[in-house]
Amino acid sequence: MDLGLKAKSVVVTGGGSNIGREIVLGFAAEGANITIDIDPEQAEKTASLARKAGSGTCQVIKTDVTDLAQVQAMFKAAVDKFGGVDVLVNNVGWDKLLFFTQTDPEFWQKIIKINFVGNLNCTKTALDIMIPKSAGSIVSISSDASRQGEPREAVYGGMKAAVNSFMKTVARENGRYGIRCNVVCPGVTIPKEAGDVGGTSMWSKMDDMFTADQLEKVAKALPLRKIGRPEDIASAVVFLSSTKAAGYITGQVLSVSGGYSMIG
């Protein structure tokens, strides 16, 4: 199905690794022009794959999304090269699995900045570009930890819940401009292979996240009996980004988690 994304300008934050990489490749297959940020070496690998997959053009702009000036510079590069920004995917996220009593304020601030402040910076900058054109789509990657409450993800889950609420409000405020805002909540989603993540990824040391035995137990507990893969999330993101396929969908929080979360 042609989703009408050919030659559209798409910004994907955290586009170098795991879910971000597959999101980039999903847009590339639709012929979009893509701007990705963060780990330059890992992002360049993804950009190369995107070009082979059919992307019109894929550029890498090193950006710290917690720094508004850097975010603005990244979006300017997208506008200068592709004439605007049609789609933003707020994908950057980071966590370390710890019980709340094991964490401290320094850890809290890191989680808050990466998972929420980065989203604020990118969304505000995208809206400044999209509103004058009365068109645009924003998809933020949250987590089912935001909907269920998950041990060892207290602050992360809290920030992702903030993302859910924030995106609903932005959807209400900006629907009048033809801008749609939605959220995708993955469950446990693991890289296909070690080379799919960079050194800054939360998945760079798999055993720090889940052991093989733990992953097996997670899979058995899910209705679909399998762990999520990055392409599962990417398909939902690309769909929601398409005005042709999802043009009457906004303000929604969609769990893509093998049935872990079933919220009506």
N, C-alpha and C positions, 0 to 999 in steps of 0.2 A: 504493500500500500504506500502510495506517495503521500507523505505527511505535510507537504508544502513547506519544507524547511530548506530547500535548495537555495544556496547563496544568502541565507539569513545569517546575521552576525550574532554569534553565541559566545558568551563569556562563561567559562566553567572554572570555579575556584577549586583548588586542590585537585587539578585535573591530571596529575602525573601518576597517581597510584590507585590500585584497588578499584573501588567504586568509581572514583573520578575518571580513571583511565577508560573504563568501559562506557561511561557517559560520553566522553569525548569521541570514542570510536562509534558509538551509536549515532551521534550527530554527524560524524564524518560519512557514515554510510548513506545519510540523507543528503549529502552534498553541501552541508553548511560550512560557513567560514568561522573558525574557532579561535578564541584567545584563551590561553591557559596560563596559570601562575605557579608560584611556589618553587619547590626544588628544581632548579634549572636543568640539571643533568637528567633526572627522571622524567621531567616534563618534555624534554627534547626527544627522548625515546618514544614517548606517547605521541608527540607531534609527528614523528616519522611514520609511525603506524597509522595515524589518522590520514596522512597524505596518501598512503597506499590504499587505504580503505575507501577513498573517494572524496575526501574533504576538498573543498575548493582551495582553501588555504588554512594553515594552522600556525599561529605565531605564539611564542612563549615570552611572557613578560614577568620577570622576577618580581614578586610582590608579597609583602607582609600584609595580610588583610586586616590586621589590628591597627594599622597605620593608615589613617584616612588619606593623607597626601599620596602615599604609594598606590592606594586603591584608585584615586582619581587619575593618577598617571597611567595606570593600566587601562582604565576605561577610555582615556583620551587616545591611547594607542589603538584600541579597537575601533573607535570612531574615525580616526585618521586613516586607518587602513581599509576599513570595511564600510564606512559611511554612517555608522550608527551602532546601536546595540538593540537587537530584537528580543533576545532571550538571555536571562541570567540564571545560572544554576549555582546556588550557594551550597557548595559541597564540602568546604573545609570543615574538618572536625578533628578533635583529638581527645583521648582519655587514657587513663591508666587505672586498671581495676584495683581499687582499694576500698575498704570499709571507711565510712565517713570519719570514724574515730581515729583512723590512721592518717588522715590528711591534715593540712595546715593552711593558713591564709594565703601563703605563696602559691600553693597548689590550686586553691580556689580561684585566685585571680587569673592564673594561666588558663584554666578551664573556661572561665567567664569571657576572657578576651578572645580566645580562639573560636569558641562555639557560639557566642552571642554578639559580642562587639564587632567581630568580623562580618557577621551577617548584617548588622545595622549599617556599617560603612558601605558595603557593596550594594545593599538595597537602596539606600539614599542616593548613591551616585547613579545607579541605574535609573531610578525614577526621574532624576533631573534630566536624563536623556530621553526617556520614554514618554513622559507627559506631554512635551511639545508636539510629539508625533501622534499622540492619541492611540498608541498601540504598544504592546509588549507582553512578555510572559516571564514570571519569576517563579522558580521552583527551588525550595529549600530542602536540603536533606536533614531530617531530624533523626529520631530513633524510637523504636517501640519502648525503650526505657522511659520515654517521656509520657507514655500512656499507661504503663503497667506498674511502674515502680520496680526497680531492679537492684538487688544487693550489689554493692561495690561500684555503683554508678550514681551515687546520690547527687553530687553537684552537676555532673554531666547530664543526668536525666532532668534535673531542674532547669538547666539552660536550654535543653532541647524542648522542654515544655514551654519555655518562654518563646522559643522560635515559633512553635505552633500558634500560640496566641498572637504574637506579633504579625505573622503572615495573614491571619484572618482579619486583623484590623487593617492592615495595608490593603488587603483585597477590598474591604468595604469602602475605604477612603478613595481608592483609585480606579474602581470599576467604571466610574463615570468617564474615565479617559481611555477606556478599552483595554486596560491592563489587568491581566489575570494573575493571581498569586496562589500557589498551592504548595503542599508539603508532602514529601514521601518519607515514611518511617521504615527503615530497614530493621530487621532483627539481626541475629548473628550472621554476618556476611564475610566470608573469608576469601583472601586472594587465591587465584587459581594456582599460582606458583610464586616462589620467592622473588623472582625478578620483576614481579608486577608492583612492587613497593620500593620506595626509597628509604634512606636512612632516617628520615624525620617522621616516617609513618608510624602510627601506633601499632601497626602489624609487622614492623621490621624485626621484632623478636616474638615470634608466634607463641612460644611457651609462656611469655609474660601475660598473654591474653587468655589462652585456653590450651590445655593439654589435649592430646588426641583422645584420651578417655573421656574428658569433659565434653568434647565436641560430639562424640558418639552418643553420650547421654542426652545432649541437647537435641540432636536429630531424632532420637527415639521419642522424645516428649512432644514433638511437633506433629500436627495432623498430617502434614505431607511427608513426614519422616525423612527430611533431608535438610541440610544446612544451605543457607542462601549463598548464591554466587553473585559477583558484581554485575553480570549481565542481567540478572533478574531485576535489579534496581534500575539499571540504565534504561531498560525497556519502558518502565513506568514513567521515568523522567522525560524521555523523548516524547512519549505519547502526550503527557500533560503540557509540554511546551508547544505542541502543535495546535495552532488556531483552527486548522482544518479538521483535526480529529477531536479536539477537546475545547473548542471555542466557547462552549457554554458551561464550562467547569471552572469555578473559582472558589477560593476560601476553604478548600477541602484538605483533610489530613488523611492520607492513604497509607495503610500499613501494607508493606510487602515483606512478609516475614514467615511464610509457610503456615500461617494460621495461628502463630503465637498469640497475636492480639486480634480479638474479634469484637470490635466496638461498633454498635449500630448508631 
